[in-house]
């Protein structure tokens, strides 16, 4: 969450959740996905449906 703090927030269970998809640019979202220690962030291209990252 430190890479894209405006995109992710903690939910009531203390788990990361998407708060605002427009809270960071594409490069920052990719960096957040690549740096996620649990590989929980999967980025999907909305036009193709293909995984962008990881």
BELNOR-V984431 format. One record per residue. RES is the residue in one letter. D_CENTER is the distance of its C-alpha to the mean C-alpha in whole Angstrom. Layout:
# BELNOR-V984431
res=RES d_center=D_CENTER
res=RES d_center=D_CENTER
This chain:
# BELNOR-V984431
res=X d_center=8
res=X d_center=11
res=X d_center=9
res=X d_center=7
res=X d_center=10
res=X d_center=10
res=X d_center=7
res=X d_center=7
res=X d_center=10
res=X d_center=13
res=X d_center=14
res=X d_center=18
res=X d_center=18
res=X d_center=16
res=X d_center=13
res=X d_center=9
res=X d_center=9
res=X d_center=7
res=X d_center=10
res=X d_center=10
res=X d_center=8
res=X d_center=11
res=X d_center=10
res=X d_center=9
res=X d_center=11
res=X d_center=10
res=X d_center=11
res=X d_center=9
res=X d_center=5
res=X d_center=7
res=X d_center=9
res=X d_center=6
res=X d_center=6
res=X d_center=9
res=X d_center=10
res=X d_center=9
res=X d_center=12
res=X d_center=12
res=X d_center=10
res=X d_center=8
res=X d_center=5
res=X d_center=7
res=X d_center=7
res=X d_center=10
res=X d_center=13
res=X d_center=14
res=X d_center=17
res=X d_center=18
res=X d_center=16
res=X d_center=15
res=X d_center=13
res=X d_center=11
res=X d_center=10
res=X d_center=11
